Amino acid sequence: MKRTLLLLLAALGVIAAIAIPLAMQAWDEEDAAPTSAASTRATQPVGEPTPVAEPSSTVEEPPSTEPSGAADPIPFGLFPLDRGWAKTYGQAFIDGPSLRGAGIQMPEGHCREGVLFRSGYTNTLSAGVSTDEVSLHRAIAGYESADAARATFRALRDAVASCPVYDNPYGGEDYYTAEVFESIDEANARAGTRTFTFAYTWSGASDPFGVLYQFAVVDNVLYGSNQYGAWTAESAGDAVTTLDRDNAALIPLLSRLQR
């Protein structure tokens, strides 16, 4: 009997030796793995400072002066004709944009020089930049209807076709020759933009000279740009490609004009 009692007590001691450490381990694991945000905060030492987030290194851009939304209207007098010029040439060399400008015209002495003067527009906005290296102009002309704007666009094409060569108005043996860049206009047409791109360059002149042109028509507005420079018939192509690229940032805005 006494031997049986001793064996029973020994067995209970073994069970206790196993159960107590397991219980302690379960308690420690539960305490070390909280299940809520509140219990997470409770485990932090009192008075320990909260880490401060590092300031962002991103530099904020200044707010744009143009309408922010894709559908926001642009008042006619605020159309950004001088876009990109201040950064490239400096603000001091920019004239306009101005509602009093004469717009874009054909070269002096052209056989249909007044084709745009007599086109019946109701309002115009123009801008120019002139330095020792560049003379560049942009303009928009508003018409009473889309039909009137398209008629002017066709008249421009007819004017170049009817005057492919003309004499220098100042005399001499120099003469202007026109070249139309159909590949540029065809590429723009595939992208949904109707343009007319051409150049007049001197032939036979001792000093190269030319005028590049690109026009576009959107609804009842005609957009025009030209640039004077020391171009020949051979070098005008590269310069016109640059003119087309610069205008590509402005022409899509014409559909947002508010008149």
Secondary structure, DSSP 4 states (H G I P E B T S, - for coil): -HHHHHHHHHHHHHHHHHHHHHHHHHHHHHHHS-SSHHHHHHTSPTTPPPPPPPPP-PPPPPPPSS--STT--EEGGG--TTTTHHHHH-GGGEEEEETT-----PPTT-TTTTTTTTS--SEEEEEEEE-SS-EEEEEEEE-SSHHHHHHHHHHHHHHHHH-SEEE-TT-SS-EEEEEE-HHHHHHHHHTT--EEEEEEEEES-SS--EEEEEEEEETTEEEEEEEEES--TTTHHHHHHHHHHHHTTTGGGGGGEE-
